[in-house]
Amino acid sequence: MLLTEEQQLIRACLNGNGSAFEALYRRFAAKMLAVCQRYAHDKDEAKDLLQEGFIQVFESLHKFRNEGSFEGWIRRIMVLTALEQYRKDTRQRESYGGSIENIHEEYHPISADDIYSQMSFDELIAMIQELPPAYKIVFNLYVFEGMKHEEIAQKLNISVGTSKSNLSDARRILQKKIERVMLNLN
């Protein structure tokens, strides 16, 4: 049976081949950094998540069963790494009495075509990174990972209502930021 290039790379990693580890990292790092950036506060934090995520990938590589895409498997590990970091940060904030303010302002939708034509991907990611942590994590899980509120609530140990509220508030904040940028561009 002939192995694909990816399967050969995985096998070489499992056999402890250092250059295979490096090749695997180079092959997926850019895409996974983009995933990590959506969950991180800034580029440095995204790089830390990426590094921690790849440590998890290499430690768990023997668990990959060639069911589904390898890239998708790595992506799930990156998201789970980001979720774990969020939980750690939340526990630290709670132990110091920190909280997230609730934002309830009216907003008016802007068409996606207007946004795409006026703003870069990096500008949108930067706006997502500026969201309060609880809003950012729910927004990312719902919008980019396609999770339902029930699944988000279970993963984050929050209520479904909190998940919905955080998503709504995240959208509202992003809408305001986008409106400000769009007004300045016109």
OpenMM code with the backbone's topology and positions (N, CA, C; nanometers):
from openmm import Vec3, app, unit

residues = "MET LEU LEU THR GLU GLU GLN GLN LEU ILE ARG ALA CYS LEU ASN GLY ASN GLY SER ALA PHE GLU ALA LEU TYR ARG ARG PHE ALA ALA LYS MET LEU ALA VAL CYS GLN ARG TYR ALA HIS ASP LYS ASP GLU ALA LYS ASP LEU LEU GLN GLU GLY PHE ILE GLN VAL PHE GLU SER LEU HIS LYS PHE ARG ASN GLU GLY SER PHE GLU GLY TRP ILE ARG ARG ILE MET VAL LEU THR ALA LEU GLU GLN TYR ARG LYS ASP THR ARG GLN ARG GLU SER TYR GLY GLY SER ILE GLU ASN ILE HIS GLU GLU TYR HIS PRO ILE SER ALA ASP ASP ILE TYR SER GLN MET SER PHE ASP GLU LEU ILE ALA MET ILE GLN GLU LEU PRO PRO ALA TYR LYS ILE VAL PHE ASN LEU TYR VAL PHE GLU GLY MET LYS HIS GLU GLU ILE ALA GLN LYS LEU ASN ILE SER VAL GLY THR SER LYS SER ASN LEU SER ASP ALA ARG ARG ILE LEU GLN LYS LYS ILE GLU ARG VAL MET LEU ASN LEU ASN".split()
positions = [
    Vec3(0.0844, -0.1180, 0.0000),
    Vec3(0.0000, 0.0000, 0.0000),
    Vec3(0.0891, 0.1245, 0.0000),
    Vec3(0.0629, 0.2150, -0.0942),
    Vec3(0.1399, 0.3379, -0.1036),
    Vec3(0.0860, 0.4402, -0.0047),
    Vec3(0.1776, 0.5049, 0.0637),
    Vec3(0.1391, 0.6085, 0.1588),
    Vec3(0.1462, 0.7444, 0.0913),
    Vec3(0.0525, 0.8326, 0.1289),
    Vec3(0.0589, 0.9688, 0.0775),
    Vec3(0.1787, 1.0391, 0.1415),
    Vec3(0.2143, 1.1525, 0.0862),
    Vec3(0.3253, 1.2317, 0.1413),
    Vec3(0.2966, 1.2681, 0.2876),
    Vec3(0.1717, 1.3032, 0.3142),
    Vec3(0.1324, 1.3386, 0.4507),
    Vec3(0.1454, 1.2193, 0.5453),
    Vec3(0.1012, 1.1024, 0.5014),
    Vec3(0.1120, 0.9818, 0.5836),
    Vec3(0.2580, 0.9452, 0.6090),
    Vec3(0.3421, 0.9638, 0.5087),
    Vec3(0.4852, 0.9375, 0.5254),
    Vec3(0.5456, 1.0345, 0.6275),
    Vec3(0.5030, 1.1586, 0.6216),
    Vec3(0.5514, 1.2596, 0.7151),
    Vec3(0.5091, 1.2252, 0.8581),
    Vec3(0.3850, 1.1849, 0.8740),
    Vec3(0.3344, 1.1455, 1.0060),
    Vec3(0.4134, 1.0261, 1.0587),
    Vec3(0.4334, 0.9267, 0.9736),
    Vec3(0.5078, 0.8078, 1.0134),
    Vec3(0.6505, 0.8440, 1.0557),
    Vec3(0.7153, 0.9327, 0.9786),
    Vec3(0.8520, 0.9751, 1.0119),
    Vec3(0.8544, 1.0475, 1.1464),
    Vec3(0.7546, 1.1294, 1.1740),
    Vec3(0.7453, 1.1972, 1.3040),
    Vec3(0.7301, 1.0942, 1.4162),
    Vec3(0.6441, 0.9970, 1.3941),
    Vec3(0.6220, 0.8933, 1.4957),
    Vec3(0.7485, 0.8115, 1.5220),
    Vec3(0.8361, 0.8056, 1.4221),
    Vec3(0.9630, 0.7352, 1.4383),
    Vec3(1.0726, 0.8252, 1.4950),
    Vec3(1.0352, 0.9488, 1.5323),
    Vec3(1.1292, 1.0389, 1.5984),
    Vec3(1.2202, 1.1169, 1.5061),
    Vec3(1.1859, 1.1267, 1.3804),
    Vec3(1.2675, 1.1986, 1.2838),
    Vec3(1.2501, 1.3500, 1.3039),
    Vec3(1.3551, 1.4164, 1.3509),
    Vec3(1.3496, 1.5594, 1.3811),
    Vec3(1.3198, 1.6462, 1.2606),
    Vec3(1.3750, 1.6130, 1.1465),
    Vec3(1.3481, 1.6940, 1.0274),
    Vec3(1.2020, 1.6776, 0.9830),
    Vec3(1.1417, 1.5632, 1.0118),
    Vec3(0.9997, 1.5432, 0.9806),
    Vec3(0.9126, 1.6320, 1.0689),
    Vec3(0.9499, 1.6449, 1.1973),
    Vec3(0.8771, 1.7350, 1.2866),
    Vec3(0.8813, 1.8778, 1.2307),
    Vec3(1.0004, 1.9186, 1.1888),
    Vec3(1.0171, 2.0533, 1.1341),
    Vec3(0.9354, 2.0711, 1.0064),
    Vec3(0.9351, 1.9708, 0.9204),
    Vec3(0.8594, 1.9775, 0.7952),
    Vec3(0.7086, 1.9851, 0.8229),
    Vec3(0.6636, 1.9083, 0.9200),
    Vec3(0.5224, 1.9110, 0.9573),
    Vec3(0.4840, 2.0494, 1.0085),
    Vec3(0.5689, 2.1045, 1.0933),
    Vec3(0.5441, 2.2377, 1.1480),
    Vec3(0.5363, 2.3406, 1.0345),
    Vec3(0.6360, 2.3405, 0.9464),
    Vec3(0.6389, 2.4370, 0.8364),
    Vec3(0.5168, 2.4221, 0.7451),
    Vec3(0.4719, 2.3008, 0.7292),
    Vec3(0.3589, 2.2755, 0.6394),
    Vec3(0.2284, 2.3364, 0.6911),
    Vec3(0.2098, 2.3356, 0.8230),
    Vec3(0.0812, 2.3780, 0.8788),
    Vec3(0.0873, 2.5047, 0.9645),
    Vec3(0.2037, 2.5560, 0.9948),
    Vec3(0.2169, 2.6672, 1.0897),
    Vec3(0.1416, 2.7926, 1.0456),
    Vec3(0.1523, 2.8315, 0.9217),
    Vec3(0.0882, 2.9558, 0.8771),
    Vec3(-0.0641, 2.9487, 0.8915),
    Vec3(-0.1230, 2.8375, 0.8483),
    Vec3(-0.2690, 2.8229, 0.8596),
    Vec3(-0.3125, 2.8190, 1.0058),
    Vec3(-0.2355, 2.7495, 1.0875),
    Vec3(-0.2730, 2.7369, 1.2285),
    Vec3(-0.2491, 2.8674, 1.3046),
    Vec3(-0.1513, 2.9460, 1.2611),
    Vec3(-0.1304, 3.0773, 1.3230),
    Vec3(-0.2534, 3.1649, 1.2986),
    Vec3(-0.3107, 3.1562, 1.1807),
    Vec3(-0.4329, 3.2325, 1.1512),
    Vec3(-0.5459, 3.1902, 1.2444),
    Vec3(-0.5575, 3.0618, 1.2736),
    Vec3(-0.6580, 3.0131, 1.3686),
    Vec3(-0.6294, 3.0709, 1.5071),
    Vec3(-0.5051, 3.0627, 1.5501),
    Vec3(-0.4665, 3.1105, 1.6841),
    Vec3(-0.4869, 3.2611, 1.6989),
    Vec3(-0.4645, 3.3358, 1.5914),
    Vec3(-0.4807, 3.4811, 1.5983),
    Vec3(-0.6237, 3.5202, 1.6312),
    Vec3(-0.7196, 3.4430, 1.5867),
    Vec3(-0.8593, 3.4758, 1.6155),
    Vec3(-0.8903, 3.4628, 1.7639),
    Vec3(-0.8174, 3.3789, 1.8341),
    Vec3(-0.8439, 3.3557, 1.9764),
    Vec3(-0.7531, 3.4382, 2.0665),
    Vec3(-0.6432, 3.4876, 2.0123),
    Vec3(-0.5429, 3.5567, 2.0929),
    Vec3(-0.5717, 3.7063, 2.1006),
    Vec3(-0.5074, 3.7683, 2.1991),
    Vec3(-0.5196, 3.9126, 2.2159),
    Vec3(-0.4299, 3.9863, 2.1170),
    Vec3(-0.3160, 3.9272, 2.0856),
    Vec3(-0.2216, 3.9903, 1.9935),
    Vec3(-0.1370, 3.8825, 1.9253),
    Vec3(-0.0469, 3.9252, 1.8383),
    Vec3(0.0345, 3.8322, 1.7597),
    Vec3(0.1251, 3.7464, 1.8488),
    Vec3(0.1821, 3.8074, 1.9542),
    Vec3(0.2694, 3.7310, 2.0440),
    Vec3(0.1923, 3.6192, 2.1148),
    Vec3(0.0740, 3.6508, 2.1612),
    Vec3(-0.0076, 3.5489, 2.2268),
    Vec3(-0.0475, 3.4398, 2.1273),
    Vec3(-0.0756, 3.4784, 2.0037),
    Vec3(-0.1095, 3.3805, 1.8993),
    Vec3(0.0078, 3.2866, 1.8746),
    Vec3(0.1282, 3.3419, 1.8730),
    Vec3(0.2472, 3.2584, 1.8537),
    Vec3(0.2658, 3.1622, 1.9708),
    Vec3(0.2376, 3.2093, 2.0920),
    Vec3(0.2450, 3.1210, 2.2093),
    Vec3(0.1431, 3.0076, 2.1976),
    Vec3(0.0204, 3.0409, 2.1558),
    Vec3(-0.0819, 2.9381, 2.1368),
    Vec3(-0.0389, 2.8390, 2.0291),
    Vec3(0.0191, 2.8905, 1.9221),
    Vec3(0.0659, 2.8038, 1.8138),
    Vec3(0.1719, 2.7067, 1.8651),
    Vec3(0.2671, 2.7588, 1.9406),
    Vec3(0.3737, 2.6739, 1.9947),
    Vec3(0.3160, 2.5675, 2.0879),
    Vec3(0.2293, 2.6093, 2.1780),
    Vec3(0.1683, 2.5141, 2.2713),
    Vec3(0.0833, 2.4124, 2.1950),
    Vec3(0.0121, 2.4592, 2.0932),
    Vec3(-0.0702, 2.3703, 2.0124),
    Vec3(0.0128, 2.2651, 1.9405),
    Vec3(0.1260, 2.3053, 1.8850),
    Vec3(0.2109, 2.2081, 1.8156),
    Vec3(0.2759, 2.1105, 1.9135),
    Vec3(0.3032, 2.1544, 2.0327),
    Vec3(0.3519, 2.0601, 2.1345),
    Vec3(0.2462, 1.9519, 2.1555),
    Vec3(0.1192, 1.9954, 2.1654),
    Vec3(0.0095, 1.8997, 2.1821),
    Vec3(-0.0039, 1.8086, 2.0597),
    Vec3(0.0129, 1.8661, 1.9405),
    Vec3(0.0057, 1.7864, 1.8171),
    Vec3(0.1111, 1.6767, 1.8210),
    Vec3(0.2361, 1.7140, 1.8520),
    Vec3(0.3446, 1.6155, 1.8509),
    Vec3(0.3266, 1.5109, 1.9608),
    Vec3(0.2752, 1.5534, 2.0769),
    Vec3(0.2536, 1.4579, 2.1859),
    Vec3(0.1362, 1.3642, 2.1574),
    Vec3(0.0416, 1.4090, 2.0752),
    Vec3(-0.0795, 1.3304, 2.0476),
    Vec3(-0.0789, 1.2650, 1.9106),
    Vec3(0.0275, 1.2820, 1.8357),
    Vec3(0.0327, 1.2334, 1.6986),
    Vec3(-0.0026, 1.0846, 1.6877),
    Vec3(0.0366, 1.0073, 1.7856),
    Vec3(0.0072, 0.8632, 1.7831),
    Vec3(-0.1435, 0.8343, 1.7909),
    Vec3(-0.2225, 0.9345, 1.8307),
    Vec3(-0.3679, 0.9170, 1.8418),
    Vec3(-0.4420, 0.9451, 1.7113),
    Vec3(-0.3734, 1.0057, 1.6140),
    Vec3(-0.4376, 1.0335, 1.4855),
    Vec3(-0.4654, 0.9019, 1.4140),
    Vec3(-0.5905, 0.8821, 1.3724),
    Vec3(-0.6340, 0.7537, 1.3162),
    Vec3(-0.6566, 0.7569, 1.1655),
    Vec3(-0.6114, 0.8613, 1.0968),
    Vec3(-0.6345, 0.8756, 0.9536),
    Vec3(-0.7829, 0.8762, 0.9193),
    Vec3(-0.8627, 0.9251, 1.0112),
    Vec3(-1.0062, 0.9403, 0.9873),
    Vec3(-1.0315, 1.0897, 0.9740),
    Vec3(-1.0706, 1.1341, 0.8583),
    Vec3(-1.0882, 1.2767, 0.8354),
    Vec3(-0.9549, 1.3405, 0.7996),
    Vec3(-0.9579, 1.4700, 0.7875),
    Vec3(-0.8376, 1.5400, 0.7426),
    Vec3(-0.7390, 1.5613, 0.8576),
    Vec3(-0.6142, 1.5459, 0.8272),
    Vec3(-0.5077, 1.5686, 0.9252),
    Vec3(-0.5049, 1.7168, 0.9638),
    Vec3(-0.5217, 1.8046, 0.8648),
    Vec3(-0.5249, 1.9479, 0.8929),
    Vec3(-0.6391, 1.9820, 0.9882),
    Vec3(-0.7548, 1.9211, 0.9667),
    Vec3(-0.8687, 1.9430, 1.0559),
    Vec3(-0.8394, 1.8953, 1.1973),
    Vec3(-0.7685, 1.7834, 1.2081),
    Vec3(-0.7301, 1.7297, 1.3392),
    Vec3(-0.6367, 1.8280, 1.4105),
    Vec3(-0.5395, 1.8810, 1.3375),
    Vec3(-0.4477, 1.9792, 1.3959),
    Vec3(-0.5253, 2.1042, 1.4375),
    Vec3(-0.6163, 2.1478, 1.3528),
    Vec3(-0.6969, 2.2671, 1.3823),
    Vec3(-0.7753, 2.2491, 1.5124),
    Vec3(-0.8354, 2.1321, 1.5312),
    Vec3(-0.9101, 2.1060, 1.6551),
    Vec3(-0.8185, 2.1172, 1.7766),
    Vec3(-0.6974, 2.0681, 1.7635),
    Vec3(-0.6017, 2.0778, 1.8743),
    Vec3(-0.5696, 2.2245, 1.9031),
    Vec3(-0.5522, 2.3049, 1.7994),
    Vec3(-0.5233, 2.4474, 1.8185),
    Vec3(-0.6395, 2.5162, 1.8904),
    Vec3(-0.7617, 2.4853, 1.8488),
    Vec3(-0.8799, 2.5460, 1.9125),
    Vec3(-0.8895, 2.5010, 2.0579),
    Vec3(-0.8679, 2.3725, 2.0829),
    Vec3(-0.8722, 2.3232, 2.2211),
    Vec3(-0.7620, 2.3867, 2.3062),
    Vec3(-0.6465, 2.4102, 2.2485),
    Vec3(-0.5379, 2.4775, 2.3193),
    Vec3(-0.5796, 2.6199, 2.3549),
    Vec3(-0.6426, 2.6888, 2.2610),
    Vec3(-0.6910, 2.8253, 2.2864),
    Vec3(-0.7989, 2.8247, 2.3949),
    Vec3(-0.8882, 2.7261, 2.3906),
    Vec3(-0.9927, 2.7156, 2.4936),
    Vec3(-0.9320, 2.6932, 2.6315),
    Vec3(-0.8318, 2.6082, 2.6391),
    Vec3(-0.7667, 2.5811, 2.7672),
    Vec3(-0.6990, 2.7071, 2.8205),
    Vec3(-0.6350, 2.7822, 2.7329),
    Vec3(-0.5716, 2.9078, 2.7751),
    Vec3(-0.6774, 3.0065, 2.8238),
    Vec3(-0.7899, 3.0118, 2.7545),
    Vec3(-0.9004, 3.0992, 2.7956),
    Vec3(-0.9487, 3.0606, 2.9355),
    Vec3(-0.9643, 2.9306, 2.9594),
    Vec3(-1.0093, 2.8845, 3.0922),
    Vec3(-0.9094, 2.9257, 3.2007),
    Vec3(-0.7797, 2.9087, 3.1726),
    Vec3(-0.6768, 2.9495, 3.2692),
    Vec3(-0.6850, 3.0982, 3.2972),
    Vec3(-0.6964, 3.1776, 3.1908),
    Vec3(-0.7047, 3.3229, 3.2064),
    Vec3(-0.8295, 3.3627, 3.2844),
    Vec3(-0.9412, 3.2947, 3.2562),
    Vec3(-1.0662, 3.3248, 3.3255),
    Vec3(-1.0539, 3.2942, 3.4741),
    Vec3(-0.9943, 3.1796, 3.5068),
    Vec3(-0.9761, 3.1453, 3.6489),
    Vec3(-0.8879, 3.2485, 3.7183),
    Vec3(-0.7843, 3.2959, 3.6509),
    Vec3(-0.6975, 3.3981, 3.7099),
    Vec3(-0.7736, 3.5278, 3.7303),
    Vec3(-0.8507, 3.5713, 3.6297),
    Vec3(-0.9284, 3.6948, 3.6424),
    Vec3(-1.0281, 3.6842, 3.7556),
    Vec3(-1.0975, 3.5695, 3.7651),
    Vec3(-1.1971, 3.5517, 3.8702),
    Vec3(-1.1330, 3.5529, 4.0085),
    Vec3(-1.0129, 3.4984, 4.0199),
    Vec3(-0.9472, 3.4970, 4.1506),
    Vec3(-0.9012, 3.6361, 4.1918),
    Vec3(-0.8882, 3.7279, 4.0949),
    Vec3(-0.8495, 3.8657, 4.1261),
    Vec3(-0.9686, 3.9611, 4.1184),
    Vec3(-1.0866, 3.9050, 4.1005),
    Vec3(-1.2070, 3.9882, 4.1021),
    Vec3(-1.2354, 4.0614, 3.9722),
    Vec3(-1.1696, 4.0262, 3.8642),
    Vec3(-1.1951, 4.0922, 3.7359),
    Vec3(-1.3276, 4.0493, 3.6775),
    Vec3(-1.3859, 4.1335, 3.5953),
    Vec3(-1.5118, 4.0975, 3.5310),
    Vec3(-1.5198, 4.1624, 3.3939),
    Vec3(-1.6161, 4.1191, 3.3180),
    Vec3(-1.6390, 4.1740, 3.1846),
    Vec3(-1.7665, 4.2557, 3.1902),
    Vec3(-1.7561, 4.3798, 3.1423),
    Vec3(-1.8732, 4.4669, 3.1428),
    Vec3(-1.9713, 4.4221, 3.0359),
    Vec3(-2.0984, 4.4444, 3.0612),
    Vec3(-2.2021, 4.4085, 2.9660),
    Vec3(-2.2313, 4.5294, 2.8778),
    Vec3(-2.2265, 4.5131, 2.7491),
    Vec3(-2.2450, 4.6236, 2.6563),
    Vec3(-2.3758, 4.6038, 2.5820),
    Vec3(-2.4674, 4.6981, 2.5992),
    Vec3(-2.5966, 4.6892, 2.5306),
    Vec3(-2.6259, 4.8219, 2.4618),
    Vec3(-2.5851, 4.8316, 2.3355),
    Vec3(-2.6133, 4.9498, 2.2561),
    Vec3(-2.6789, 4.9027, 2.1272),
    Vec3(-2.7623, 4.9867, 2.0716),
    Vec3(-2.8275, 4.9526, 1.9457),
    Vec3(-2.7258, 4.9574, 1.8315),
    Vec3(-2.7397, 4.8667, 1.7353),
    Vec3(-2.6511, 4.8696, 1.6195),
    Vec3(-2.7306, 4.8481, 1.4931),
    Vec3(-2.6707, 4.8911, 1.3814),
    Vec3(-2.7347, 4.8819, 1.2510),
    Vec3(-2.6427, 4.8053, 1.1576),
    Vec3(-2.6928, 4.6958, 1.0988),
    Vec3(-2.6073, 4.6119, 1.0146),
    Vec3(-2.5485, 4.6849, 0.8940),
    Vec3(-2.4255, 4.6486, 0.8614),
    Vec3(-2.3578, 4.6937, 0.7404),
    Vec3(-2.3453, 4.5702, 0.6522),
    Vec3(-2.3593, 4.5878, 0.5219),
    Vec3(-2.3527, 4.4701, 0.4351),
    Vec3(-2.2117, 4.4126, 0.4318),
    Vec3(-2.2039, 4.2818, 0.4183),
    Vec3(-2.0744, 4.2135, 0.4128),
    Vec3(-1.9924, 4.2613, 0.2932),
    Vec3(-2.0588, 4.2889, 0.1812),
    Vec3(-1.9867, 4.3374, 0.0631),
    Vec3(-1.9165, 4.4698, 0.0911),
    Vec3(-1.9845, 4.5597, 0.1643),
    Vec3(-1.9231, 4.6876, 0.2007),
    Vec3(-1.7996, 4.6655, 0.2871),
    Vec3(-1.8115, 4.5754, 0.3832),
    Vec3(-1.7001, 4.5481, 0.4740),
    Vec3(-1.5819, 4.4914, 0.3970),
    Vec3(-1.6079, 4.3895, 0.3143),
    Vec3(-1.4998, 4.3235, 0.2413),
    Vec3(-1.4297, 4.4190, 0.1449),
    Vec3(-1.5049, 4.5104, 0.0856),
    Vec3(-1.4442, 4.6010, -0.0112),
    Vec3(-1.3655, 4.7130, 0.0569),
    Vec3(-1.3950, 4.7424, 0.1817),
    Vec3(-1.3333, 4.8562, 0.2492),
    Vec3(-1.2251, 4.8174, 0.3509),
    Vec3(-1.2268, 4.6932, 0.3977),
    Vec3(-1.1365, 4.6545, 0.5064),
    Vec3(-1.0552, 4.5316, 0.4684),
    Vec3(-0.9366, 4.5213, 0.5253),
    Vec3(-0.8528, 4.4046, 0.5008),
    Vec3(-0.8833, 4.2955, 0.6030),
    Vec3(-0.8415, 4.1754, 0.5708),
    Vec3(-0.8565, 4.0618, 0.6622),
    Vec3(-0.7860, 4.0913, 0.7946),
    Vec3(-0.6659, 4.1492, 0.7867),
    Vec3(-0.5900, 4.1793, 0.9081),
    Vec3(-0.6629, 4.2787, 0.9975),
    Vec3(-0.7314, 4.3759, 0.9362),
    Vec3(-0.8084, 4.4730, 1.0155),
    Vec3(-0.9233, 4.4035, 1.0892),
    Vec3(-0.9893, 4.3118, 1.0198),
    Vec3(-1.0998, 4.2390, 1.0837),
    Vec3(-1.0489, 4.1503, 1.1977),
    Vec3(-0.9372, 4.0811, 1.1750),
    Vec3(-0.8794, 3.9963, 1.2802),
    Vec3(-0.8390, 4.0815, 1.3998),
    Vec3(-0.7814, 4.1978, 1.3741),
    Vec3(-0.7414, 4.2871, 1.4833),
    Vec3(-0.8627, 4.3281, 1.5663),
    Vec3(-0.9744, 4.3528, 1.5014),
    Vec3(-1.0965, 4.3883, 1.5737),
    Vec3(-1.1450, 4.2720, 1.6594),
    Vec3(-1.1381, 4.1525, 1.6049),
    Vec3(-1.1790, 4.0343, 1.6815),
    Vec3(-1.0870, 4.0161, 1.8012),
    Vec3(-0.9580, 4.0389, 1.7832),
    Vec3(-0.8621, 4.0242, 1.8927),
    Vec3(-0.8895, 4.1228, 2.0056),
    Vec3(-0.9481, 4.2369, 1.9755),
    Vec3(-0.9752, 4.3387, 2.0768),
    Vec3(-1.1007, 4.3104, 2.1584),
    Vec3(-1.1807, 4.2132, 2.1165),
    Vec3(-1.3020, 4.1810, 2.1923),
    Vec3(-1.2662, 4.1345, 2.3334),
    Vec3(-1.3537, 4.1594, 2.4309),
    Vec3(-1.3313, 4.1007, 2.5633),
    Vec3(-1.3213, 3.9486, 2.5495),
    Vec3(-1.2386, 3.8844, 2.6317),
    Vec3(-1.2113, 3.7409, 2.6141),
    Vec3(-1.3351, 3.6516, 2.6035),
    Vec3(-1.4335, 3.6709, 2.6871),
    Vec3(-1.5518, 3.5847, 2.6834),
    Vec3(-1.6291, 3.6018, 2.5529),
    Vec3(-1.6357, 3.7245, 2.5034),
    Vec3(-1.7061, 3.7500, 2.3777),
    Vec3(-1.6280, 3.6908, 2.2612),
    Vec3(-1.4961, 3.7099, 2.2641),
    Vec3(-1.4095, 3.6632, 2.1549),
    Vec3(-1.4174, 3.5116, 2.1409),
    Vec3(-1.4121, 3.4404, 2.2513),
    Vec3(-1.4101, 3.2941, 2.2444),
    Vec3(-1.5430, 3.2415, 2.1902),
    Vec3(-1.6545, 3.2974, 2.2359),
    Vec3(-1.7855, 3.2534, 2.1870),
    Vec3(-1.8006, 3.2901, 2.0393),
    Vec3(-1.7617, 3.4112, 2.0027),
    Vec3(-1.7705, 3.4544, 1.8626),
    Vec3(-1.6923, 3.3600, 1.7725),
    Vec3(-1.5698, 3.3294, 1.8092),
    Vec3(-1.4862, 3.2410, 1.7277),
    Vec3(-1.5447, 3.1008, 1.7166),
    Vec3(-1.5892, 3.0459, 1.8288),
    Vec3(-1.6439, 2.9107, 1.8259),
    Vec3(-1.7708, 2.9041, 1.7415),
    Vec3(-1.8533, 3.0060, 1.7508),
    Vec3(-1.9790, 3.0074, 1.6767),
    Vec3(-1.9561, 3.0364, 1.5282),
    Vec3(-1.8821, 3.1432, 1.4989),
    Vec3(-1.8670, 3.1889, 1.3611),
    Vec3(-1.7666, 3.1048, 1.2828),
    Vec3(-1.6491, 3.0816, 1.3401),
    Vec3(-1.5428, 3.0156, 1.2639),
    Vec3(-1.5414, 2.8642, 1.2800),
    Vec3(-1.5793, 2.8151, 1.3959),
    Vec3(-1.5768, 2.6697, 1.4183),
    Vec3(-1.7123, 2.6055, 1.3933),
    Vec3(-1.8177, 2.6868, 1.3773),
    Vec3(-1.9500, 2.6351, 1.3446),
    Vec3(-2.0199, 2.5628, 1.4583),
    Vec3(-1.9791, 2.5910, 1.5813),
    Vec3(-2.0427, 2.5252, 1.6956),
    Vec3(-2.1778, 2.5897, 1.7259),
    Vec3(-2.2675, 2.5119, 1.7799),
    Vec3(-2.3979, 2.5604, 1.8252),
    Vec3(-2.3835, 2.6092, 1.9696),
    Vec3(-2.4784, 2.6909, 2.0121),
    Vec3(-2.4706, 2.7482, 2.1473),
    Vec3(-2.4675, 2.6410, 2.2565),
    Vec3(-2.5386, 2.5325, 2.2350),
    Vec3(-2.5396, 2.4252, 2.3352),
    Vec3(-2.3996, 2.3669, 2.3534),
    Vec3(-2.3297, 2.3453, 2.2420),
    Vec3(-2.1949, 2.2887, 2.2465),
    Vec3(-2.0969, 2.3891, 2.3091),
    Vec3(-2.1115, 2.5166, 2.2728),
    Vec3(-2.0253, 2.6206, 2.3299),
    Vec3(-2.0458, 2.6272, 2.4809),
    Vec3(-2.1728, 2.6261, 2.5219),
    Vec3(-2.2043, 2.6336, 2.6646),
    Vec3(-2.1402, 2.5175, 2.7398),
    Vec3(-2.1465, 2.3997, 2.6825),
    Vec3(-2.0881, 2.2821, 2.7465),
    Vec3(-1.9363, 2.2935, 2.7545),
    Vec3(-1.8719, 2.3341, 2.6453),
    Vec3(-1.7257, 2.3438, 2.6427),
    Vec3(-1.6730, 2.4498, 2.7386),
    Vec3(-1.7472, 2.5603, 2.7529),
    Vec3(-1.7004, 2.6711, 2.8366),
    Vec3(-1.7605, 2.6695, 2.9769),
    Vec3(-1.8487, 2.5737, 3.0018),
    Vec3(-1.9146, 2.5642, 3.1317),
    Vec3(-1.9925, 2.6926, 3.1643),
    Vec3(-2.0707, 2.7376, 3.0649),
    Vec3(-2.1575, 2.8532, 3.0812),
    Vec3(-2.2975, 2.8126, 3.0367),
    Vec3(-2.3954, 2.8982, 3.0590),
    Vec3(-2.5309, 2.8669, 3.0145),
    Vec3(-2.5454, 2.8971, 2.8660),
    Vec3(-2.6454, 2.8374, 2.8035),
    Vec3(-2.6750, 2.8643, 2.6628),
    Vec3(-2.7097, 3.0123, 2.6466),
    Vec3(-2.7828, 3.0674, 2.7419),
    Vec3(-2.8185, 3.2092, 2.7380),
    Vec3(-2.6961, 3.2997, 2.7413),
    Vec3(-2.5976, 3.2626, 2.8220),
    Vec3(-2.4738, 3.3411, 2.8278),
    Vec3(-2.4006, 3.3344, 2.6950),
    Vec3(-2.3981, 3.2155, 2.6338),
    Vec3(-2.3344, 3.2004, 2.5034),
    Vec3(-2.4028, 3.2914, 2.4008),
    Vec3(-2.5344, 3.2894, 2.3980),
    Vec3(-2.6086, 3.3729, 2.3033),
    Vec3(-2.5853, 3.5211, 2.3306),
    Vec3(-2.5863, 3.5584, 2.4566),
    Vec3(-2.5643, 3.6973, 2.4945),
    Vec3(-2.4239, 3.7436, 2.4560),
    Vec3(-2.3239, 3.6587, 2.4828),
    Vec3(-2.1862, 3.6945, 2.4482),
    Vec3(-2.1694, 3.7100, 2.2977),
    Vec3(-2.2332, 3.6232, 2.2200),
    Vec3(-2.2260, 3.6342, 2.0746),
    Vec3(-2.2916, 3.7639, 2.0291),
    Vec3(-2.4067, 3.7929, 2.0822),
    Vec3(-2.4775, 3.9154, 2.0466),
    Vec3(-2.3939, 4.0388, 2.0808),
    Vec3(-2.3359, 4.0393, 2.1992),
    Vec3(-2.2527, 4.1529, 2.2405),
    Vec3(-2.1270, 4.1638, 2.1538),
    Vec3(-2.0669, 4.0502, 2.1196),
    Vec3(-1.9486, 4.0516, 2.0327),
    Vec3(-1.9843, 4.1112, 1.8973),
    Vec3(-2.0951, 4.0691, 1.8425),
    Vec3(-2.1388, 4.1225, 1.7125),
    Vec3(-2.1639, 4.2729, 1.7218),
    Vec3(-2.2274, 4.3137, 1.8295),
    Vec3(-2.2583, 4.4550, 1.8497),
    Vec3(-2.1292, 4.5383, 1.8563),
    Vec3(-2.0323, 4.4902, 1.9324),
    Vec3(-1.9045, 4.5612, 1.9446),
    Vec3(-1.8343, 4.5680, 1.8099),
    Vec3(-1.8282, 4.4546, 1.7397),
    Vec3(-1.7635, 4.4525, 1.6079),
    Vec3(-1.8355, 4.5451, 1.5102),
    Vec3(-1.9671, 4.5457, 1.5149),
    Vec3(-2.0454, 4.6322, 1.4268),
    Vec3(-2.0097, 4.7783, 1.4509),
    Vec3(-1.9988, 4.8174, 1.5763),
    Vec3(-1.9622, 4.9566, 1.6106),
    Vec3(-1.8227, 4.9899, 1.5580),
    Vec3(-1.7270, 4.8983, 1.5784),
    Vec3(-1.5901, 4.9210, 1.5312),
    Vec3(-1.5869, 4.9335, 1.3796),
    Vec3(-1.6595, 4.8477, 1.3118),
    Vec3(-1.6640, 4.8502, 1.1655),
    Vec3(-1.7290, 4.9789, 1.1173),
    Vec3(-1.8363, 5.0205, 1.1835),
    Vec3(-1.9026, 5.1456, 1.1461),
    Vec3(-1.8057, 5.2627, 1.1566),
    Vec3(-1.7280, 5.2666, 1.2651),
    Vec3(-1.6314, 5.3752, 1.2837),
    Vec3(-1.5278, 5.3760, 1.1712),
    Vec3(-1.4766, 5.2581, 1.1371),
    Vec3(-1.3776, 5.2491, 1.0294),
    Vec3(-1.4405, 5.2916, 0.8967),
    Vec3(-1.5593, 5.2442, 0.8697),
    Vec3(-1.6259, 5.2745, 0.7436),
    Vec3(-1.6545, 5.4251, 0.7315),
    Vec3(-1.6932, 5.4887, 0.8407),
    Vec3(-1.7191, 5.6326, 0.8383),
    Vec3(-1.5907, 5.7104, 0.8107),
    Vec3(-1.4801, 5.6619, 0.8644),
    Vec3(-1.3521, 5.7290, 0.8428),
    Vec3(-1.2981, 5.7081, 0.7027),
    Vec3(-1.3393, 5.5992, 0.6373),
    Vec3(-1.2916, 5.5712, 0.5020),
    Vec3(-1.3684, 5.6512, 0.3966),
    Vec3(-1.4908, 5.6851, 0.4291),
    Vec3(-1.5752, 5.7553, 0.3303),
    Vec3(-1.5577, 5.9047, 0.3357),
] * unit.nanometer
topology = app.Topology()
chain = topology.addChain("A")
for resn in residues:
    res = topology.addResidue(resn, chain)
    for name in ("N", "CA", "C"):
        topology.addAtom(name, app.Element.getBySymbol(name[0]), res)
